[in-house]
Amino acid sequence: MIIIDRIEDGVAVLETEEDTFLQIPASQLPTGAREGSVLIYKDGEYLLDAQTEAARRDRLFRLQQMLLGED
């Protein structure tokens, strides 16, 4: 899993599963990509992984609810 950490000055900073950060030109990102988007790298290009992103956001939301006592 690759997550877009931030995009600034035409450069995207990506975080990998190994907690490694990569910098790539933002122009290499797929249309619709934004900070927090989950990507996969396949056949030399980055693609959005909407299903994994939705599951990740849901997991984080549930964790936040639990931590705030808002079950």
DRENNU-907624 format. One record per residue: residue number from 1; residue in one letter; z, x, y of N, C-alpha, C, CB in turn. Coordinates in pm, 1 decimal, always signed. Glycine has a CB too. Layout:
N
   i aa       nz       nx       ny      caz      cax      cay       cz       cx       cy      cbz      cbx      cby
 NUM  A        Z        X        Y        Z        X        Y        Z        X        Y        Z        X        Y
...
END
This chain:
71
   i aa       nz       nx       ny      caz      cax      cay       cz       cx       cy      cbz      cbx      cby
   1  M     +0.0    +86.0   -118.2     +0.0     +0.0     +0.0     +0.0    +89.7   +123.3   +123.5    -97.3     +0.5
   2  I    -78.7    +52.9   +218.3    -87.8   +123.1   +346.3    -59.1    +20.4   +455.0   -229.6   +191.2   +366.4
   3  I    +29.5    +54.8   +547.2    +66.7    -37.1   +655.0    +33.4    +27.4   +789.1   +218.0    -74.1   +647.6
   4  I    -25.7    -51.7   +878.0    -53.8     -1.2  +1012.6    +77.3     +0.0  +1089.5   -162.3    -88.6  +1086.3
   5  D   +124.4   +118.9  +1120.7   +249.3   +134.6  +1196.0   +227.2   +104.0  +1343.8   +305.2   +277.4  +1179.3
   6  R   +120.9   +163.0  +1398.0    +91.0   +137.9  +1540.1    -52.9   +180.1  +1569.8   +191.2   +214.8  +1633.0
   7  I   -102.7   +126.5  +1679.5   -235.6   +162.3  +1728.0   -220.6   +194.5  +1875.6   -340.9    +46.6  +1703.9
   8  E   -257.5   +315.2  +1911.2   -248.3   +352.5  +2052.4   -354.9   +455.9  +2087.2   -107.8   +407.4  +2085.1
   9  D   -412.9   +438.7  +2202.7   -516.0   +530.6  +2253.1   -628.6   +554.0  +2152.3   -452.9   +663.8  +2289.9
  10  G   -670.1   +446.2  +2083.9   -781.4   +456.7  +1991.7   -749.6   +521.8  +1857.9   -888.8   +531.3  +2055.9
  11  V   -620.0   +542.6  +1831.9   -577.7   +605.2  +1706.9   -482.1   +510.5  +1634.4   -510.0   +743.7  +1733.4
  12  A   -507.4   +490.9  +1504.7   -418.9   +409.4  +1422.1   -329.6   +502.5  +1339.9   -500.6   +313.4  +1329.1
  13  V   -200.4   +474.3  +1342.2   -104.9   +550.1  +1261.3    -70.3   +463.0  +1141.4    +24.6   +590.0  +1343.8
  14  L    -99.7   +515.6  +1022.0    -80.6   +441.5   +898.1    +34.8   +501.6   +819.3   -209.7   +441.5   +813.7
  15  E   +115.8   +414.4   +758.8   +225.0   +459.9   +673.0   +189.2   +426.9   +528.9   +361.0   +393.9   +713.7
  16  T   +201.9   +525.3   +442.4   +170.4   +506.2   +301.6   +297.6   +477.1   +222.5    +98.8   +629.9   +244.9
  17  E   +280.3   +443.6    +95.8   +394.5   +415.5     +8.8   +484.5   +536.8     -7.4   +346.7   +368.8   -127.4
  18  E   +430.1   +655.1    +10.9   +508.1   +777.9     -2.7   +576.7   +815.7   +128.7   +418.4   +892.4    -49.4
  19  D   +582.8   +722.2   +223.9   +640.5   +746.0   +356.3   +570.2   +859.5   +430.6   +788.7   +777.3   +343.5
  20  T   +441.2   +873.5   +404.6   +358.3   +970.7   +473.7   +282.6   +897.0   +583.7   +260.2  +1043.1   +375.1
  21  F   +266.0   +961.6   +696.0   +192.2   +901.0   +806.0    +56.5   +967.6   +820.2   +271.3   +911.4   +937.4
  22  L    -46.1   +885.5   +834.0   -182.9   +932.1   +854.7   -231.2   +882.7   +989.3   -276.9   +883.8   +741.1
  23  Q   -315.8   +958.5  +1052.5   -378.9   +914.4  +1176.5   -528.4   +905.2  +1152.5   -346.7  +1011.2  +1294.9
  24  I   -585.5   +790.3  +1188.3   -729.9   +771.0  +1175.7   -779.9   +706.0  +1304.3   -765.6   +683.4  +1049.8
  25  P   -908.1   +720.2  +1332.5   -963.2   +648.9  +1448.3   -948.5   +497.5  +1426.5  -1113.5   +687.4  +1471.1
  26  A   -903.9   +427.8  +1527.2   -887.1   +282.3  +1516.3  -1019.5   +214.2  +1483.1   -829.8   +224.8  +1647.0
  27  S  -1129.2   +277.9  +1514.1  -1260.3   +220.3  +1483.9  -1285.4   +209.6  +1333.2  -1370.0   +304.2  +1548.5
  28  Q  -1207.8   +279.5  +1252.1  -1221.7   +272.0  +1106.6  -1145.1   +154.2  +1046.3  -1173.8   +401.2  +1043.8
  29  L  -1067.5    +85.3  +1127.9   -991.5    -29.5  +1078.5  -1083.9   -151.0  +1063.9   -873.3    -62.1  +1174.0
  30  P  -1052.3   -236.7   +967.7  -1134.1   -357.3   +952.2  -1109.0   -455.7  +1066.5  -1104.8   -424.9   +817.2
  31  T  -1204.0   -541.2  +1090.8  -1190.1   -644.6  +1193.0  -1066.3   -729.1  +1163.0  -1317.6   -733.9  +1199.5
  32  G   -986.8   -754.1  +1265.0   -867.3   -836.4  +1248.9   -741.2   -757.6  +1217.0   -890.4   -936.1  +1141.7
  33  A   -754.5   -627.1  +1193.9   -637.2   -544.6  +1163.6   -550.5   -530.7  +1289.1   -680.3   -404.3  +1110.7
  34  R   -419.2   -529.4  +1266.6   -324.4   -516.0  +1377.6   -201.1   -443.3  +1325.7   -286.1   -656.1  +1438.2
  35  E   -109.6   -411.2  +1414.2    +14.8   -347.0  +1372.4    +84.5   -436.1  +1270.2   +107.7   -319.4  +1494.6
  36  G   +125.7   -375.6  +1158.9   +189.8   -450.4  +1052.0    +95.6   -497.0   +943.4   +258.9   -567.0  +1108.6
  37  S    -34.4   -487.5   +967.3   -131.3   -526.9   +864.1   -120.5   -434.8   +743.5   -275.1   -524.4   +920.1
  38  V   -142.9   -492.7   +626.8   -143.7   -415.9   +502.3   -289.1   -389.5   +464.9    -68.1   -491.9   +386.9
  39  L   -316.3   -264.4   +430.3   -452.2   -223.0   +397.2   -458.2   -164.5   +256.7   -503.4   -121.0   +499.3
  40  I   -578.4   -164.6   +203.8   -607.6    -86.0    +85.0   -727.6     +1.1   +120.3   -635.7   -177.6    -41.7
  41  Y   -735.9   +115.5    +55.9   -847.6   +206.8    +79.1   -932.8   +205.2    -46.2   -798.6   +352.5   +113.6
  42  K  -1056.8   +160.9    -31.7  -1144.2   +145.8   -147.3  -1286.3   +186.6   -109.5  -1141.2     +0.2   -200.1
  43  D  -1345.0   +268.1   -191.1  -1483.2   +311.7   -171.6  -1508.6   +367.2    -31.6  -1577.2   +196.7   -197.9
  44  G  -1411.9   +443.6    +19.4  -1430.2   +510.3   +147.9  -1406.6   +425.8   +271.3  -1564.5   +563.2   +154.4
  45  E  -1349.8   +305.8   +253.6  -1321.3   +223.0   +371.0  -1188.5   +150.5   +355.9  -1433.7   +121.8   +394.0
  46  Y  -1132.1   +114.8   +469.0  -1006.9    +39.9   +471.7  -1037.9   -109.1   +473.1   -920.9    +79.3   +594.6
  47  L   -966.4   -184.0   +391.1   -982.9   -328.9   +381.4   -847.7   -396.2   +400.0  -1046.0   -368.9   +245.3
  48  L   -848.1   -514.1   +461.5   -724.5   -590.7   +474.9   -680.9   -643.1   +338.3   -743.0   -707.7   +574.6
  49  D   -551.1   -639.0   +313.2   -493.5   -695.7   +191.3   -404.0   -811.5   +235.4   -412.4   -587.0   +107.4
  50  A   -465.8   -924.3   +266.0   -395.2  -1039.2   +323.0   -289.3  -1094.7   +228.5   -494.0  -1148.5   +358.4
  51  Q   -315.9  -1093.7    +99.3   -220.9  -1148.5     +2.6    -92.5  -1064.6     -0.8   -284.8  -1154.5   -138.1
  52  T   -105.9   -934.4     -7.3    +11.7   -847.3     -7.9    +84.5   -855.7   +124.9    -28.3   -701.9    -37.3
  53  E    +10.2   -865.4   +234.1    +72.9   -876.2   +366.3   +155.0  -1004.0   +377.1    -33.6   -872.6   +477.2
  54  A   +101.1  -1115.8   +330.3   +174.0  -1242.9   +336.0   +300.8  -1236.5   +251.4    +84.4  -1358.6   +288.3
  55  A   +292.5  -1178.5   +133.0   +409.8  -1166.0    +46.3   +514.1  -1074.9   +110.7   +369.2  -1111.5    -92.5
  56  R   +470.2   -967.4   +174.1   +561.8   -874.6   +241.0   +631.6   -942.4   +359.1   +485.9   -749.4   +289.0
  57  R   +554.6  -1014.4   +439.3   +614.6  -1083.8   +554.1   +715.3  -1190.6   +508.1   +504.2  -1149.0   +640.9
  58  D   +682.6  -1261.5   +399.0   +773.7  -1361.8   +345.2   +902.3  -1297.5   +295.9   +707.0  -1439.4   +232.0
  59  R   +889.0  -1185.2   +225.1  +1006.2  -1112.5   +175.5  +1094.3  -1066.6   +290.6   +963.1   -992.1    +91.1
  60  L  +1033.5  -1012.2   +396.2  +1109.5   -965.5   +511.4  +1177.0  -1081.2   +584.9  +1018.5   -889.2   +606.8
  61  F  +1107.8  -1194.5   +593.6  +1165.7  -1312.5   +658.4  +1288.4  -1361.1   +581.6  +1061.0  -1425.4   +668.9
  62  R  +1276.3  -1368.4   +447.1  +1388.7  -1413.4   +365.1  +1506.7  -1317.3   +375.0  +1345.5  -1428.1   +219.3
  63  L  +1479.4  -1187.5   +379.5  +1585.5  -1088.7   +394.8  +1656.0  -1106.0   +529.1  +1528.6   -946.4   +382.3
  64  Q  +1578.1  -1128.9   +634.3  +1635.6  -1150.7   +766.5  +1724.0  -1275.7   +766.7  +1524.1  -1163.6   +872.1
  65  Q  +1677.6  -1382.3   +705.0  +1755.3  -1505.4   +697.6  +1888.1  -1481.1   +625.1  +1674.5  -1615.7   +626.5
  66  M  +1881.6  -1406.8   +514.3  +2001.3  -1377.7   +436.8  +2099.8  -1293.0   +518.2  +1964.0  -1305.7   +306.4
  67  L  +2049.8  -1192.4   +587.0  +2136.6  -1104.4   +665.9  +2201.9  -1177.4   +782.2  +2057.4   -986.0   +718.2
  68  L  +2130.7  -1275.1   +837.4  +2183.7  -1354.3   +948.9  +2266.5  -1473.7   +902.5  +2070.0  -1402.9  +1035.9
  69  G  +2276.1  -1491.7   +771.5  +2353.7  -1603.6   +716.6  +2288.7  -1737.5   +739.9  +2491.0  -1605.0   +775.9
  70  E  +2158.3  -1739.9   +747.0  +2083.3  -1863.2   +773.6  +2012.6  -1911.4   +647.5  +1980.8  -1841.2   +886.6
  71  D  +2081.8  -1908.9   +535.4  +2021.8  -1948.3   +408.5  +1960.5  -2079.6   +426.7  +2121.9  -1951.4   +294.8
END
